[in-house]
């Protein structure tokens, strides 16, 4: 699969061979940052700072958290992002819960 996002706030999953739309999900706000696909997980950050985790196979939103500016790094259980104030923030990949900030 190939994943892409639009400024119209839609995330697309396309069949890599045919180019056909497998699923698409409207997140409701413009997306200008690249999507992040990691170990069976897919994440999008909107221009207004909302981060969503999307099921990459089914195209449904799994969780949402506000106040996120940028993706930095990740492990299987943690996401490292900056919040809208520029602080390093650690999120749980399964739930999106904030685990801490620096």
Wavefront OBJ file of the C-alpha trace (Angstrom):
o trace
v 0.000 0.000 0.000
v 0.933 3.639 -0.526
v -0.332 6.243 1.930
v -0.810 9.912 1.076
v -2.486 12.940 2.629
v -4.063 16.030 1.151
v -4.371 19.647 2.151
v -8.116 18.982 2.105
v -7.624 16.809 5.212
v -8.040 13.384 3.632
v -5.698 10.433 4.163
v -5.600 7.941 1.297
v -4.506 4.318 1.066
v -3.753 3.363 -2.526
v -3.007 0.004 -4.072
v 0.635 0.294 -5.138
v 0.134 -1.780 -8.287
v -3.199 -0.475 -9.581
v -3.241 2.990 -8.027
v -6.822 2.420 -6.957
v -8.206 3.882 -3.728
v -8.345 1.115 -1.076
v -9.765 3.449 1.558
v -9.740 7.121 2.477
v -10.394 8.898 5.754
v -11.360 12.538 6.221
v -9.669 13.903 9.342
v -11.364 17.269 8.981
v -8.308 19.533 8.868
v -5.544 20.239 6.377
v -2.494 17.954 6.451
v 0.790 19.340 5.123
v 3.284 17.167 7.012
v 4.271 13.736 5.706
v 2.365 10.786 7.129
v 4.336 8.532 9.467
v 4.073 4.770 8.875
v 5.799 2.548 11.454
v 5.499 -1.143 12.239
v 1.846 -1.489 11.271
v 0.905 1.982 12.562
v -0.015 5.130 10.619
v -0.024 8.679 12.018
v -1.053 12.069 10.660
v -0.594 15.561 12.119
v -2.886 18.343 10.943
v -1.880 21.956 10.456
v -3.825 22.886 13.597
v -1.882 20.410 15.761
v -4.161 17.402 15.927
v -2.450 14.022 15.726
v -4.391 10.918 14.762
v -3.474 7.271 14.678
v -5.108 5.448 11.788
v -5.502 1.706 11.279
v -3.469 1.287 8.063
v -5.503 -1.703 6.879
v -9.047 -0.595 7.685
v -8.676 3.188 7.393
v -10.372 4.017 10.681
v -9.195 6.483 13.291
v -7.914 4.741 16.441
v -7.154 7.791 18.583
v -6.741 11.551 18.491
v -4.707 14.021 20.565
v -4.483 17.775 20.188
v -1.569 20.146 20.643
v 1.065 18.305 18.583
v 3.384 20.199 16.228
v 5.887 17.684 14.814
v 6.842 14.018 14.785
v 10.443 13.381 15.863
v 10.971 9.661 16.432
v 9.323 6.489 17.692
v 9.745 3.055 19.169
v 7.187 0.243 19.219
v 5.520 1.687 22.339
v 6.420 5.401 22.342
v 6.099 8.393 20.029
v 8.423 11.345 20.444
v 6.883 14.589 19.221
v 7.038 18.304 19.892
v 3.956 20.044 21.185
v 2.727 23.444 20.050
v 4.939 25.096 22.714
v 8.049 23.373 21.325
v 8.443 20.923 24.224
v 9.530 17.338 23.655
v 6.498 15.177 24.442
v 6.281 11.396 24.782
v 3.057 9.635 23.755
v 1.909 6.041 24.144
v 1.459 4.523 20.668
v -1.459 2.307 21.730
v -3.627 4.987 23.349
v -2.150 8.380 22.431
v -1.852 9.216 26.139
v 0.764 11.791 27.120
v 3.468 10.079 29.148
v 5.588 13.134 29.799
v 7.062 16.376 28.491
v 10.402 18.164 28.792
l 1 2 3 4 5 6 7 8 9 10 11 12 13 14 15 16 17 18 19 20 21 22 23 24 25 26 27 28 29 30 31 32 33 34 35 36 37 38 39 40 41 42 43 44 45 46 47 48 49 50 51 52 53 54 55 56 57 58 59 60 61 62 63 64 65 66 67 68 69 70 71 72 73 74 75 76 77 78 79 80 81 82 83 84 85 86 87 88 89 90 91 92 93 94 95 96 97 98 99 100 101 102
